[in-house]
Structure formats: structure tokens, C-alpha cells
Amino acid sequence: MSNQGKCNLCDGASYDPVSSVDRHGAALNTVICVGCGLVQTHPMPNEVEMAEFYRLEYRKRYKKTPTPPMKHIYRSGHRCLARLEKAKAHIKANMRAVDLGSGAGEFVFLLKTRGLQAQGIEPSEGYGGFAKNTLGLDIQIKPIEEAEVKEESLDIITAHHVIEHIVDPLKSLSTLAKWLKPGGKILAEVPNINSRMHAPSRRFHFAHIYNFSPETFVAVGKKAGLGVEEVQIEPGTGHIFAVFTKNGQDNVQMDLEQGLLETRNILRKHTEFSHHLSAYPYSRFFNNLRRPFREKSAISGQTDPKELLQHIYGSD
Ligand SMILES: [Zn+2]
């Protein structure tokens, strides 16, 4: 295949096909770059198409309910506490932080309760508007490249399941690097194409333009001029959590060639059949089964999203 244009990571232009359907069985072409192993959508949508997707998708979702249901806020609040655990070693009160793709604002809200000066950047009007108007947060409702952030003004940027949605991650990471003070950090989590924890048929999603491995994720950060202080594979999900630094520690070296072989191996061997023989799908099923009971009692009587979040986050 040659009409993909240049690979965002290695500038190569040679790709092998990986899949022709998304997780719902709809047409979606996914390819792997033979130069670096970066798995990506083919053809690459452009930034205008993606901006339109977020605007329309979220407007559709919010047509009936102008605010997220309380059980979504409850779940998201708890997920944010887990995110904070991972971020804890890198943040302090009074730091200036931006949460990228801040959604309904739950993480920005949490950072503020811990004393940070936090704001959000969010492309969708539905979520962003809720965070701004109902939670009273400082949110810029625009794509990254249009956001107004002073150069060298931030200590921390958090990006939780965001970078896989970006059309040009190299350009966007370079933009983020400009916003960081020297020594500033980007705490980023993305799904892991090399994880065996997700059903192969669920692997590809229209909005996930890039399917990173630990190797390709580290490499794109370095190409954007960032150091890599640490990389963790999340035990429960297999997701990749990386700490990128500006003029800071650069402790992680990874071999792209090795990552490419591993990705090819996973794509070949990790079939639907072998997945269902492993324990992962079942433990997930039972966890999901227990969830509604806990939630119902926790949110009963709660009607104010702000109060619910304050309750979950405590005062610490
Ligand atoms: Zn490449």
C-alpha cells in the first residue's frame, strides 16, 4: 500500500494490511508500518474530519441528556482516583496542570481538590460545556492545536486515552512540549496493541487512529523531543502509561524492531479462540456484573454532580 502518505513516526510509506473491520464489524482499514511497527488507520482521516466526528458524535450522545447521568459521573470519579494514584509521584499542590481531552471535567475537578491550578482542553461541546457550566471549571472547548496556552507555563499535562485519537501525534506532542516548563512532564496513557487482555474482535475502533505498542509510543515521544522517565504496563488492562519529560529524565530505551516483531506475533497468534481460553474475558465479565449494585446505593439520593464528585474525592 502506498497512498497512506508518510508514517507519523518513521516517515516510511510502506504498510502491510492488518484488519478491514472495526469492533462492530463495520469497514475500517488498519495497517502496520513495515518500517517501525506503528499500527494505524488507512487511509488516515484528516484533522477536519476528526473534528467533525467529535462535534457530531458527542452532540448525538447528548441530545437527550444535557448532562451525563449520575452513574457515569460516579464511575468516572472512581476511575479518576485510580488515575491520581499513578500520577501522585509527579504532582504537587500549586502546580499548573492541563488535562487534555478532559471530557466532563472529573479529573480537572479532582486535581483542583488536591490544590493544583488545573484547566482542561476538550474538543466536544457536550462534555466541555458540562465541565465548564455545571462543574464551574476552566475549560477550553477546542482542539489542541487551537488551544491558547502560554509557552513554558505548565508543570504537568495529563492525557488519558487521548493520544491514540490524534491525527498527528508527533505535531501535537511537540505542541505540548512547548507548553511545558523545563522539567515539566506529560503523564499519558493509551491502549496497547501488544496487550493480550482484550478480545481481538474488539481491537480496532474508528476513533483510535493509532494503535501504539510500548515501543512505538516511547519512540513518538522521543521524536517530539521529549525524554521518557518511565513506562508501565497497567496490570489490570494492559494499557501503556508513560511519563514524558521536557529537559528531564530519559531512562527508557526500547527497540522498535523488537516491538514490531512482538506486534506481528500478537496480531497473528492472539485469535478469538485463544482469547476465550484465557481467564481475562471471564474476570472482566464478573466484575461488570457486580458493578450496578454498588453504584445504585452510592448514587441514591444524589442529584448534584458537583456534590457527588466532592463526596467521592473527599477533602484529603
Ligand atoms: Zn513507521
Residues whose N, C-alpha, C, O or C-beta is under 5 A from the ligand:
A	BS01	ZN	C7 L9 C10 D11 G12 C33 G35 C36 G37 L38
